[in-house]
Amino acid sequence: MKIALLGYGKMGQEIEKIAIERGHEIVLKINIDNANDLTNDNLKKADVAIEFSTPETAYSNIQKCFEVNVPIVVGTTGWLDKIEEVKNAAQNKGKGFFYSSNYSIGVNVFFEINKHLAKLMKPYPSYKIEMEEIHHTQKLDSPSGTAITLAEGIIENIDGKSKWVNEKTNQNSDLEIISKRIENIPGTHTVVYNSEIDEIYIRHTAKNRKGFALGAVVAAEFMKGKSGYFGMKDLMKF
């Protein structure tokens, strides 16, 4: 399979290693220094594009792939105010779009555990729910897309929680997410249910970027020749 890498930072380089190990060819690598090489002719050389760039460039990169009907796998977060528009284009105009806030197999299992725990805790409002996410200092968005996905899984299943906020809060309807940026931390996410009596928490800790990169390459393999909107639930058959 021929792959275009849109974003060639640390994550893009890790994706390249795994893609080559799995027998694929990288036909285009785009970063801030060669953005002008992202042309229709160059994109057409690829079977699938994998997008891990910046919140400022992700949407335009998606549109460029849609123009030439190249399916795109997107891992960039921080641009999600436009995701419904992109989903509609994928579903109604025959474009291929795969999005996940996190491509790690373990994190996606964690998402499901988080939702199940929220359902179990729904009858017990005495527990205060708190979230914390820690990432490396190069992480551009806050909170992380993974933290937002976890928060949405809680809000969907806990009565009285209407929105998340990226700060400490005393509002019962708000779900607080505390974001920390620490050097060389790939990603740690913790959900806590705290009461006067006890504390329950679940946590996922990434040890490196390999899990994210492998999931992105597997998603690209899944997307070859496909149109429509897909996510990790489709890939993992949850």
N, C-alpha and C positions, 0 to 999 in steps of 0.2 A: 504494500500500500504506500502511496506517496502522500506525504504530510507537509503542510505549511505550518510553521510555528510563528504565530503572531504574538510577539513578546519573547525576548530571549535573555531574560535575567536568570537568576539562580533556578527558578522553577522551570523555565524553558530549557535550560541546559540539562536538568535532570530528566525532563521528558524526552529530550533528544537521545540520551544514553539508553533509556529503557526502550524507546521505539526502535533504535538500531539493533539492540539485543534481541528484539522480537521479530527482526527481519524486515523492518520497514525502511523507507528512504525519506530523508528530509530534503525536500526540493526548494524550500524557501524559509529563510530565517529573517524576521523583521524585528528591529529594535529602534531606539530613538535615533541612531546614527544613520540608518538607511531606510527611513520611512518612505522615501520616494520610490523604493523598489516594490511597494505594495500596489502593483498594477493589475488590471484585469488579466493581461496575458500571463503574468507570473502566477497569479492565483489559479488560473485554469490548469496549470501543471499538476495541481494537487487533487487527490481524491477527497481529502478531508483537511480542514484547518483546525488547529488547536489554539485557543486564544487565552493567553495569560499576560496581558499587557498592563494597562493602567485604567482607572475609572474614567479618565478623560478621553481615552482612545477606543475603549471596548465597543461602544455603540457604533461608531463609524466603521470599525473593522467588521462587525457583524453585517452591516449594510453592504459593504464591498463584497463579502462572500455571497450574500443573497443575490447580488447583481449577476454573478456568474454561476449561480446554482451549485456552489461548493458547500456541502454540509459543514457546520461549524460546531465545535465543542468549546464551551466557554466556562472558564473558571474565575474570571475577574469579577470582583464584587465592587460595590460603590456606585453603580450606574443603574440600579434596579428600578428607579422611577420610570424607566422606559421599557421594562421587561414585558408588560402586557401587550404593548405595541408589537414587540418582536415575536411573542408567542402567537399573536393573531396572524402575523405574516407567515409564520411557519405552518400554522394549521390551515389557513385559507388560501395561501398562494403557492403552496408546494415547495416551501423552503425547508432545509434541514437544520434544526437547532436543538442542541443538547446543552442544558444548563444544570449545574450543581454548585452550591456554595462551598462544597467540600467533596473531593473525589476519593477520599480514603474509604476503603471498605469498612474499616473499624468505626469511623465516624458515622457512616450511614446506618450501621447497626445501632450505634449510640443514639441517633435520631429516633429510631423506633422504640428503644428502651425508654427514652425521655418522654415520648407521648404516652406510653403505657403507664409509666410511673405517675404522670399527671392525672390520668384517668383514675388510678387507684387512690390518689390523694384528694380528688375532687370533693369527697364528703367531709373533709377535715380542714375547715377554714382557719383553724387556730395556728396552722403552720405558715410562717412567712417564707415566701419563695424568693431566693436571691440567685443571681448568676454572676460568674466571673469568667473573663477570657483573658489569656495572656499570650502575646505574640512577640516576635522579634521587632526591633526598632525600625526596620524597613517597611513594616506593614503600613499601607497607605490609608486604609479606611478604618473607622472605629464607630460602633463595634464591628467585629468581623461578620462576614456573611454567615459563617457557621453559627455564631452566637444568635444572630437574628433568626435563623431557621429553628434553633432550639427554642427561642422565645415564642415564636409563632406556634410551635407544637404545644407549648404550655398554655398559651392564651386560648387556643382552640378547645382545650379540654378542661380548663379551670373556670368556673363561674366567677364573675366579678373582676377578672383581669381583662382590661380593654386595650392596653397598649404597653410597649416597652419603652423605657427611658434609659439613656446612657449616663446615669448618675445615681447617687443615693436618693432615695425617696421615702416619704412617709405616707404617700397616697396609696390606699389599699388597692385601687384600680390599676396602679402602675406596676409593671414588672421591671425591677432594676437590673441593669447589666453594668458591671464595673469592668472597664477595659484597662489593662496594664500593658506597657511595652517595655520589654527587657531583652537585652542583647542575647542572641543565639537561642531563643526559645521558638521552636517551630510552631507550636500551638497547644495550649492547654485550656480545656473548657470544663467548668464545674457548675452543676446545678444543685442548690442546697434547699432543703425544706427544714426550717428551724422553728422549734417551739420551746416553751419553758421546760418541757419534759425531756426532749431528746432532739436529735438532729439526724436527718437522712441526707446523704449526698451521693451523686453519681459524677464520675469524672472520666474524661478521655484525655490522654496525654500522647501527643505525637513525638516520636523519638527522632525523626528526620523527615525529609520531603519525599522519600521514595514511595510511600503509600499514596500520596496525592498524585504523584507523577504516573504511577502504574495505573491508577484508576482512570486518569485522563486518557492514557493510550488505549486502554480497554474500551472506553467510551467511544474513542475515534474508530476503533475496529467495528464496534456496534453500529456506528452511523454511516459507514460507507454505503453509498447508494440509497440512503433513506431520505425521506422528507417528513416533515411534521415536527412536533415539539416533544422532546423526551427528557427524562431525568434518571437519576440513579435508581429510582423505584422500578423503572422499566428494565434497566440493566440488571439489577439484582433480583427482580421478580418478587418484591415484597408484596 
